[in-house]
């Protein structure tokens, strides 16, 4: 699994963030995505965004939308730490 979201995942993240702000219910999210994706594809994208850390599951059907700047900061730190380890060993 890639470390960064692809265009489709970022588009869904942006759409959910713009429409709902910080939290959304799975049913409402699927309804917003239904003109663009099948239910199965939309669920898979939401699952992937959760694995990437852009969404956090808060209950059975509730999700929190993580702030993109916080997420980028965390990922950048992880990336730079990994680079530092590789660079110092060569």
C-alpha positions in Angstrom: 0.0 0.0 0.0 1.3 3.4 -0.9 2.2 6.0 1.7 0.4 8.8 -0.1 -3.2 9.0 -1.3 -3.9 9.0 -5.0 -5.9 11.6 -7.0 -9.2 9.7 -6.5 -8.7 9.4 -2.7 -7.6 13.1 -2.4 -10.7 14.1 -4.3 -12.9 12.1 -2.0 -11.1 13.5 1.1 -11.6 17.1 -0.2 -15.3 16.5 -1.1 -16.0 15.0 2.4 -14.1 17.8 4.2 -15.8 20.5 2.2 -19.3 19.1 2.7 -19.1 17.9 6.3 -16.2 19.8 8.0 -14.8 17.6 10.8 -17.2 14.7 11.1 -19.6 12.7 9.0 -21.9 9.7 9.2 -21.0 6.8 6.8 -24.5 6.9 5.2 -24.3 10.6 4.5 -20.8 10.2 3.1 -21.9 7.4 0.8 -24.9 9.5 -0.4 -22.5 12.4 -1.3 -20.2 10.0 -3.2 -23.0 8.1 -4.9 -23.1 10.3 -8.1 -19.4 9.5 -8.7 -18.7 6.0 -7.3 -20.5 2.8 -6.7 -21.2 2.0 -3.0 -18.5 -0.7 -3.0 -15.9 1.7 -4.5 -16.9 4.5 -2.1 -16.6 2.1 0.9 -13.1 1.0 -0.3 -12.0 4.6 -0.7 -13.2 5.4 2.8 -11.5 2.4 4.2 -8.2 3.4 2.5 -8.4 6.9 3.7 -8.9 5.5 7.2 -5.8 3.3 6.8 -3.8 6.3 5.6 -4.9 8.3 8.6 -6.9 10.9 6.8 -10.1 9.6 8.4 -10.5 8.3 11.9 -13.3 5.9 12.8 -15.2 7.2 15.8 -18.0 4.6 16.1 -19.8 2.1 14.0 -20.8 4.7 11.4 -19.1 7.9 12.5 -15.8 9.2 11.0 -13.7 12.2 11.9 -11.9 14.0 9.1 -8.3 14.7 10.0 -6.9 18.1 9.3 -4.7 17.9 6.1 -2.0 20.1 7.5 -1.6 18.0 10.6 -1.6 14.8 8.5 1.1 16.3 6.1 3.2 17.4 9.1 3.1 13.9 10.6 3.9 12.2 7.3 6.7 14.6 6.5 8.3 14.0 9.9 8.1 10.2 9.4 9.6 10.5 5.9 12.4 12.7 7.0 13.3 10.5 9.9 13.4 7.5 7.5 15.7 9.5 5.1 17.9 10.6 8.0 18.4 6.9 9.0 19.2 5.9 5.4 21.5 8.8 4.7 23.6 8.4 7.9 24.2 4.7 7.2 25.8 5.3 3.8 
